[in-house]
Amino acid sequence: MSRVGATPIPVPQGVEVAINAGEVVVKGPKGNLGVPFDTTHLEVQLEDNIVQVQRKSEEKFARSLHGLIRSLIANAVTGVTEGFSKKLDIFGVGYRAEVQGKQLTMQLGYSHPVVYAAPEGVELSTEDAVSGSGAQIRILIHGADKQQVGQAAADIRSKRKPDPYKGKGVRYEDEIIHWKAGKSGVA
């Protein structure tokens, strides 16, 4: 039995969970999320504000889906109540970012500004860097869907990945850069 899949999911106050044919719909103060699941291998039940995911068979495919679907439903419940967020730091002289509506405009050392349009359900904001981190700008990404927030952060980071020689670029808040030594001068 899967330890992750067997763990019950408590549904907090103010969150509605509806189980339709092949989909669990979670509604809360931060939005609505749907989690599709395979009805031939899994069964999802809601009793006394607790969601349980159970396998119908012991096939390898059913066992692999069991913990996954339970985690996705738990993330949906967390997302509609608290939400998820990621923080990106921009390092580099002249590197800037600003949000205008749903668009993030960044100056990342290219000859043109880099524009990123946020997907539906993801909110972007910027703030001045925290002292001591060395960054100039911090980009905050908020949303109810954990996958969307993570994908938006990865897309923004891919616009200018951190340079291993000088550290310039866009990186996650807690990302560690493995520095490379530059060329050594001839003596």
N, C-alpha and C positions, 0 to 999 in steps of 0.2 A: 504494500500500500504506500502511496506517495505521501510523504510527510507534509509537503506543501499543499498538495491537492486535498488532503483530508482536513486541513485546518478550516474551521468555519469562518465566514466573513460577517462580522456584526454590521448592521445597517444603522448609522446614527440617526438621531432625531432630525427631521426636515428633509430626509432623502427618501425618494420613492424608487422601488425596484419593481419592474414588471418583466415577467418571463413570457416571451412570445415564442412562436415556432422557430427555433434556431437562433434566437437573439435575446440577450438580456439588456434591457433598457434601464439606465440609471438616470434619474432626474434629481437635481439639487440646486442650491443657490447659485452656483457658478456655471451651470449649464446642463446640457443633456448629452449623454454618451451611450452608444450602443456597442455591445460586444457580441459578435456572432460566434456560435459554437456548433460543433458537429453533433447532430441529434442521434446519429446511428451509433456513436461510441460513448457519448456523455449524457448525463441527465442533471439538470440544475433545478434545485428546489428552494423555495422560500417559506420558512416557518418561523413565526415569532421574531421577526426582524433579524433573522440569521439566514444567510445564503449558504447552501451546501452544494458542492460539485461532486458527483459520483460517477464512476465508470460503469458501463454496462457489460464490458468484457475485459479480459486480461490480455488482449492483443497488445503487441508492442506499440502500435500507433495510438491506441486508446490510452496506454500508460503515459506516452509522451505528451498527449494533449491534456491530461488530467491536471497537472501542476500549472501548465501554461495558462489554461482558461481560468483557473482559480486566481492566478496572479493578475491577469488582465481585468477580471471583475473587481478585484480588490483595488487595483489602480484606478479604475473608473469611479469607485465609491470615494476614494481619497481625492481624486481630481475634482469631483463636483462639490466637495465640502471645503477642502483647503486649497486645492490647485497645486500646480508644479511650477518651478522656476529654475532657470539657469542664468549664470552670470558669466559674461565674457569681458576680458580686459584687452584694451588696445594699447600696444607699446610701439613707440616710434616718434621721431621728431616730425611734426607736421601732420601726424595721423589724427583725424577727428571723426566724429560721428554725431548725427543729429536725427531726431525723429520728427517727421511731418505727417501727421495722420497715421496711415498704415504703412508708410514707407520709411525705411532707414537709409539715409544717405551718408556714405563714408568716404573720407579722403584717406587712401591707403598707400600713397606713394606712386600711384599710377598717374598717367597724364589726364585721366578723366575720373569723375566721381563714380563710385560704385553704389548702385541703388538696389536695395533688397526690399521687395514687397512682402509683407507678412501674410501668411495664409489665414484663412478664416478661423477664428477661435484662439489666435495667438496675439498677445499684446506686447509691444516693444516700448522701452523707455531707456533713456540714458541719464547718467549722473556723473559728476566729477569724480575722479579717482580717489580711492581711499589712500591716505598718506602712508608711506612706507612700502606700498606695493610696487611703486615705480611706474604704474600705468597712468595714462592721462585721462582716459575715458573708460567708463564701465557701461556695458550694454546689459540691460535686464530683460529677460524673456519670460513672460508669464502665460499660463494657459491651463485648461482643465485636462487636456489630453496629454499624457506623458510622452507618447510617441511623437506627437506633433511638436512639442516644446523641444525635445531632443533633436529632432530633425531640423528645426529652424536654427538651433544653435550650431549644428554641424554645417549647415549651408552658409551661415554667416562666417564661421571660422574658415571655411574653404576659400573665401574670397582673398585671404592673405594669411596663409599658415605661418606659424612662428619660424623665424630664421634661426638655424642652429648656431650661427656665428655671432650675431649681434642680438638676437632675441626679439627683433622687430616683428610685428604682425599681430594677429588676433588670436588669443588663447583663452582657454577656460580659466575660471578664477583660481582653481587649485592645480592647474596643469604644471608639470615639472618639465622643463626644457633640458635636454641633454646637450650641453654645450660642446662644440668642436673647437679644437685649437686652429688658429689661423696659420698662414704660412709663416715660417720662422725666417728671419733675415739671415743672409749669408755673412759670416764673420770675416 
